[in-house]
C-alpha cells in the first residue's frame, strides 16, 4: 500500500496556548531530542524578546498519536491521556521547555520548581530570583500567562501608573504573543529524519554527536534501548569515571569502523538497526575495557584528568580489536599512553591528524603488534619540562597531568585524615576540586577564563617576591585536593590554611609529613605559610610538586625501556641458523 506523501501546514500559536498544550500533554518532547543546553542568559533573553515584541523563531511539530503516560519535563510531572493528534516537538524544545518551566504553577512541579524568573519593573530587565533581592517592584513570571495571576499580584502590591502599564504589557505579551509553527504530517519516519537533519544544518547547529544520536534512534518517539550514544554512558559511570563528552563518545563509535573519525556518518545510519546496535554494543564493551585500563593501569581515576581526549578514542579502538591483551602488552600500552600524554601531539599534524595516525596504527592482526606500532609514533625520550608552571585549569593537558600525579599520591583530608574520594570530588566540583591554598597569591586578572593567559614568567625567572607570588598563585602549586564534603560545606582558602597549620603542628598525628606528603607539601613549607611568607611557601611547594609530577610520569612512561617484544612473541618467531 502506497504511503501518503508528507503534508505541512503553517499555524500560529499564542504563548498561553502553547503552555496550556504542554500542561495538558498535547505537546510532547520526544526522547531523541538533545538534552537542555540553554543557560540562564538564554532563558532571560527569550522573555526579553517576547516583552519587546522581537521574533523568537519558528517551531516545528510532527503530528502523531501519543499514548497515555506521565510526562517528565525538568521538574514538571504531567499525567497526560492518550491523543490521536499530539504535537511532537522536532525543533523548538529549548523555547517550549523554558516557557513551560517558568510559567506553569507549582502544583504541576515535582518538588520545588526550577529557579524563578522575575521582571524588574523599574529597569524593564529580567533576572532570576536566586540573583536578586526580594522587592515589591519585581514581578514574578510564574502564572503571568493567565489574567488572574497578574490581577492577584497587582492587588497585593502598590505600583504607579508607569509600573502598572509595564506589568500589564508583559502579561499581555505572555498571553497573546504569537509564535509561528509548521506542523508536519507523515507516516514515514524517514521523512521526519530528513527534516530534522536539514533543520539543524543552519543557524546554531547541533553538534555532530547530537545529530548522530537523533538520527541513529530507530524509534524517534522512544529512544530507550536504541542504538544511540546514550547506550554508552553507563559503561563509564558504573566505574565512577565521570560523564564522557558526547562528541568524544561519537568519535569512539566511529573509530571502531575506520581511523577516519571525521567522515560523514549519515550513510552508515541507513544500515539495519540490528547492525547499528551491534556497533554500539561493541563500542560499549571496548569503552568499558578502556576505562578499566585508564583507572587501573594508567592511573587516570576520572575523565576530567584525561590529558587528551584522542587517547581515549584510540584506546577504545584498541580494546575493540583486542579486549584482553597480555599483561606485557598492557605495560607497553601504558608506556605509549604516558609518553604520548607527556610529549603531546606533533605541532605539524595537530590533534585530529595525530589521532588519525594513532588509529591507523591499531589493527586487528595482533595486540602486541598494534601496541608496538603506537609506541613507534611517539618519542623515546621525555620532554625537558612537563609544563606545571602554566596557569592551572582542567581544560589544559599539563594541569590534568599534574592533577593525576597529585591523585596518585592518595591525598588525605586535612581535617578527618581520611582518604579523599578524588573521583566524586572531580565529578561534583570540576576544577574547584583542587582548592586554592592562598587567595592573595592571585594575579589581578584571576577573574579571566582558565585558558585566557599563560604566566609570562616561570617561578625561577620571577623578578621579586610579589611577582613570584602572582605567577605561582596561578599555577597548580597553589592548589590542593579537597574532599567533596568540605567543598559542599563552604570550605575556602582560609580554612585550608588553618588545616595545614594544624596538621603540621599536631602532636597527635603519628606522621604529619605523610599527611602533607599526600599533597606534595613539605612540612617546612607550612611554617612559611603561617608566617605570611606566601612566596616562599609556594616556591617550596612548586619544587616538591614538580619532583612528584616528574617521578609519576617517568614511572608510568618508563622512558628507559626500549621497544622489546615479549617472550611469547619471540617464541612464535622461527629461529634460523
N, C-alpha and C positions, 0 to 999 in steps of 0.2 A: 504494500500500500504506500502510495506516494505521500511524503510528509508535506504539510502546508509550509509555504515559504514564510520566513520571519516577517513580522509586521512591526512597525514602530509608530507610536503616537506621541505627540507633544502635549504636555499639560502644564499647568501652573498650580502650585500648592502654597497656601498660606502657612506661615510658620506654626501657627496654632493647630492647623490641620495635620501637619507633619508630626508634631509632638503627640497629638491625640492618636494618630495611626500607630506610632511606636508603642504608646501606652496600651493600646488595645491589641497589640500583636499582629496588626495588619501590615506593618513594615518590619522586616526582619533582616538581620545581617548574616549572610552565610558564613560557614566556618572556614571557607577558603580565603576569606579576606585577611589581609595583613594585620598584625597587632596594632594597637593605637600608637601613633608616632607623634601626635601633636603635643607640644609643651604648653606651659601656662600662657606664654605670649600669643601662640596661635589661637588659643581659646578666647583670649581677651580681644584680639583683633577681629575675630568673627563677629562678636557683638558690637564692636565699634563700627564695623562696616554696615551692619543692619541698622544701627541707630542713625547713621549718616546717609543711608539710602544707597550705599555702594553695592554693586552686584557681588554675590558670593558664589558664583559658579552654577553650573547645571548638574542636576542629579541624573543618575541612570539606574532604572529599575528593570528587573525581569519579573514579569507577572507569571506566577506559578502557584500550584496548590501548596498548602503547608499543613502539617499535622498539628494536633493538639500537643502543646509542650510548655514547659516553663522556660522562658527566655531569660538568659543572664547577660546583662549588658553593664559591665562595670559593677557598681553597687545595686543596680536595678534588678529586680526579680519580678517578672511579669508572667502570670498564668494566662496563656493565650489559647483560645479554642482553635479548631481547625478551620481553614478557609480555602475555598477553591481558587481564589484570585489574590493571593498575598503578593506584596511588592517586595522582592528580594533585592537588596542593595548591591549593585555592581560598581558604581562609582559615587562617592559622597559619604562614606561611612564615618569619616572623621567629623564632618559637619553635623550629621544627624546624631551621632553619639554625643557631641558637645551640647547640642540643643536639648536632648532628652535628659542627660545627666544634670544639666544646670537648671532646667525649668520644671521638671516633674516634681511633685510634692514628696515629702519624706516618707509617706506611707507606702510608696512603691519601692523604697530602697531597703535592702537587707542590711540593717545597721545604720551607721552614720553615713549620710550622703557624701559624695566627693566634695572637695573644697568649694565653698560658696563664692559666687561672683557678685560683686556689688557695683553699683553705678554711683560715682561721686557727683552729686547734683551740682555742686558749686563749680567744679572743673570740667564736667562732662567727660570724665575719664572712667574707664572700667578697671577694677582691681579685684584681687582675691581677699577674702576675709582674713586669711592667715597673714597677710602682709599689710593690713590696715587696722587702725584703732577703731573701736566702736564709735559711731556717730549717728546722730539723728538725720544727718544730711547725706547718708549713704543708703541708697535704695537697693534692697536685695532682689535679684532677678528671679529667684525661685517662686513660681506661681504667677509671675508677671505677665504670662501669655494669656491669662484669663482676667476679665474685668474685675471680678470680685476680689482677687488677690491685691490688685492695685488700690481699689477703693478702701479695703480694710487697712492697708498700710497708711494711706493718706488720712484716715480717721484718727489714727494713733499718733501722728506726727504733725507738728505745726510747720508749714512751709509757706514761703512767699509766693507771689504770683509767678515770677520767673521760674522758680524751682518747680512749682506745680505744672507749668507748661512743659518743662523738660521731662518730668516723670510721666505725664500723660502721653507725650510724644513717644517716649521709649516704649511704653505699654502698648500703644497703638502699633508701633513697628513690630513688636514681638507677637502681636495677634494677626496683623494683616499684611505684613511684608511678604511678597510673593517670590517663590523660588521656581525657576523653570526646571522641567524634568522631561526626560524621554523614557517611555515605557516600551520595552521590547517584549513581544510575544512570539515564542518559538518553542517547538518541541525538541529541537536539536541542541544539545549542549555544545556541540562543535561551533555553532553559530555564536553562542554567547562567549565561548572561549576566545574566538577571534575578535569579537567586540571588546572584550576585556583587555586583550593584548594590545589592540590598537589604541584604546583609550589611555593606556599607560605608556605610550611611546612619545608623548609630547608633554610640554609643561614640566612640572616637577615629577620626574619619572620615578616609578618604583625601582628599587634595587633589583639586580639580576636575581638574587635569591628569592625575593618576594614574588617576582613573576614566575620563576620556576615552581615555587610552592603552589601557587594558584593553578598554573596550567598542568601540573602533574597530579592534581587531585581529580580522580576519575568521576567521583560523585560531587558536583560542585556545591550541593546544599549540605552535605555531611562529610567533613574532612577526616572524621575519625577512622583509624585503621586504613589509611590511604597511603600510596607510595609517594609521600612528600617529605620535606625536610624535618617536620615536627616529629617524625618517627625516630630521628637520630638524637634528639635532645636527651631523653632519659639515659642513654648509654653513658654519657659523661656525668650527668647529675647524680646517678647512683653511686658514683665514686667520689662525690664532693669535689669534682674538678671544676665546677662552675659552669655557667652558661656560655656555650661557644657561639660566636657571632654567626648569624645566618649565612653571610657571604663566604665565611670560611667553611661552613658545612657544605655549601654548594660546591666549592672547589674540591672538597674531599670526595663528593659523589662523582663529579666529572673526572677526577684523577683516576678513579677506578677503571675508566674505559680508555682514556688516552692522556698522554702527557700534555696535550694542548688544552688547558683548562679555560682558555678564553674563547673556545669555539662556540658557535651558535647551537644551543641545545634543543631548539624547538623541534627539529626533525626527529630527534631521539624520542620525543614525547608522543610520537604517533604510533609507537610500538604498543602491543597489548599491555594492559595494566599489570598482568601477572609477571611479565618480564621486567617491567619497571620496578615492581615490588621486590623482585629478586635482587635488583641492583641496590635498592635501598637497604635490604637486609644484609647484603654483603658489605656495604659501606658501614652499616651499624656495627656489625661484628668486627670489622677492621678498626673502626674508631675505638671500640672497647679495648682491643689489644694495644692500640697506640696510646691510649690514656694510661693503661696499666704500665706500659713501658716508661712513659714520662714520669709517673709518680714513683715507681719502684726502682727503675734503672737510672734514669736521667736526673732524678731528684728535683723535678718540677712539680710541686704539690698542687698548683692551681693554674687555671688557664690564663689568669692575668699576669703570671710570671713567665709565660712562654716568650722567649726572646724575639722570635719571628713567627708569624702565622704560617708561612710556607713550610716550616719544619713539620708542623702537624699534618699538613696536606701530604707531604712526602711520606711521612710515617704511615698514614692511612693507606696509601697506595702500596707501600712495602708490606704491611701486615695483611692487606687484601690478597697478595700473592703468597705470602709466607707467614701464616698465622702462628707458627710455633718454631721459630728458628733455634738453632743450637745455642747453648749458653755462651760459647766462644763468639758466635756471630752477634749475639746481643751486646757483648762487650765492644765489638767493632762498631756496631750501630751507635752505641753510646758515645764512643770516641768521635765518630763522624758528627753526631748531633752537637756536641760541645765545641768541637773545632770550628764547625760552621757558625755556631752562635757567637763564638768569641771573635772570629775574623769578620763575619758579616758577608753579605753578597758583594761580588765584584762590582765596582763602580761602572764598568763599561756595559754591563748587561742589565743592571737593576734587579729589583725583586722578582718581577714576572719572568724576565728572561732567564735568570738563575734558577728559578723554580722549574721552568721547562727542562733545563739541563738535568736537574736532580731527578725529576720524574722520569725522564727518558732513560736514566741510568738504572732504574728499577724495572726489572723484567721478571717473568715467571719461570725463568730457567733454573736458577739456583739461588738459595737465600744468601749464602756466603758471597757468591759472585756479585750479587746486587749490592751488598754492603761494601765490598771492595771497590766497586765502581763509584759508589758515593764517596768513599774516602779519597779516591783519586782526584776528585773535583775540588778538594779543599787543601790549603797549605799544610805542610807537615810541621811548621813552626808557629808558635803562638804570637800574638801581637805584642808590641812593646808596652802598650798602655791599654788597659781594659776600659778606660773612659769613665771612672767613677767621679771625676772632677766636674762632670757636667751637671746642669740643673736637673734636679730629681723630678721624675714624673713617670708613672707606669705606662705612658704612651711612648716610652723610649726604651730601646733594647738594652742599653747599658744599665739603666735603672732596674730593669727586670732581672738582669743577671746579678746585680748587686743584691737585690731583694731575695733572689733564690739562694744566694750564698748565706744571707742572714737567716733565712728559713732553715737551711741545712744545719745551723748551729743549735737547733731546737730551742728557740727563745723561751724564757721563763717569765711569767708575770711578776712584776717587781713588787706587787703587794701581797698576793697569796702564794707566790713562789710555785705556782702550778704551771705546767706546760701550756703555752698559748696555742689555741687551735687556729693556725695560720689560714687554713682554707676558709673557715667560716668568717673570719675577720676580713679577709680579702673579698669574699663574696658580698658581704653586707656593707663594707665601707670603702672598697676600692683603694685609691691612693692614700686615703686617710688612715688605712690600716697601719701605715708607718707614720706615727705621730712625730711632729717636730719636737725636738728636745728643748730648744730655746727659741722663744718667739722673737726676741730682739735681734737675733742674728740673721735677720732677713733684709733683703735689699728693698729699696724704695719702690721697685716695680714688681713686688711679690704678687700683687693682685693680677698680673697678667697670666695668660694660659701657660700651662706647663711647657708647651712647645714654642713659646714666644721668643726667648733669647737664651743663648748659652752664656755662662760667665766668660768674661774676656780674659781673666787671669786664672791660672792654676794656683792652688794653695801655695806652692813653692815660689810662685812669682808674685805673690801679693806684696804690695808696697808698704804696708803698715798694718797695725793691729786692726784698725777699723776696716780697711779693705779686705783683710783676711777674714774677718767676721762676716762681711757681706757675701764674699764669694763662697765660703764654706757653709754659710747658712742656707744656701740654695741647694746644696748637694745632699747626697744620701748620708753624709757624715752627721747631719743634723736630724736624722730620722731613726726611729726605733719601733719595732713591732709592739703593738699594744693589744690586749685582748678585746674581743667584741663587747664583753660586758662593761669594761672600763670606758670604752668609747660611747656606748649607749647611755651610760650614767653621766656623761658630760666631762670626762677627764680631759685635761688640757696640758699645755706645756708646763705650767706652774706645778700642777700635781705630779707630773712626770719627774720634774727636777727634784721635788721633795722625796719621791720614792727612790730615786737614785741615791740621794744622800743617806736615806735610812738604810738602804742595803749596804752601802759602803762602810757605814759606821756601826752596823748592828753586831752585837756580840753573840746574839742568839743564833745567828746563821753560821753553820759549820764552815762554809767556804764562800764568802761574798764574791771572790774572784770568779767562781764557777757561774754564779748567777749573772754577774755583769759580763762575764766572758761569753754567755749565751747571746749577748747582743754586741759582741766585739767592742766592749767598752773597758779600757784599763781602769783598775781601781784607783790609781793615782790621778787619773783624769777627772774623776768626780770631785775631788777636793778643789780642783781649779774651777769647776762649775759653781760650787758652793761659795767660793771666794769672789766670784764675779769675773774671773779671768776666762771669759767665754771663748776668746780666740785660741787660747792655749788648750782648753778642753777640746775644741773642735779639731785643732791640729793633731792632738794625740789620738782622738777617735778616728780621724781620717787615716792616720798611719796604720792603726790596728785594723781598721776595716779594709784598707787596700790590701794588706797582707792576707786577711781572711778570704777576700774575693779571689786573689791570685791562687792561693792554696786550693780553694774549692774548684776553680775552673781547671787548674792543672791536674788535680786528682781525677776529674771527670774526662778531660781530653786526652790525658796520658800522651803528651807530645813525644815523650822519649821512646814510645813503642812504634816500631815500623809496621808495615802492612804485611805481616806474615800470615800465611794460610794456616788453618787449624790442622791438627794431626789427622783428623778424619779426612780432610781434603787431600792431604799428602798421601794417605793410604789408598785413595781412589785413583791416584795418578800412577800409571805403569812406570816401573823402573827400567832404564836402559843402560847397558854397559857400554 
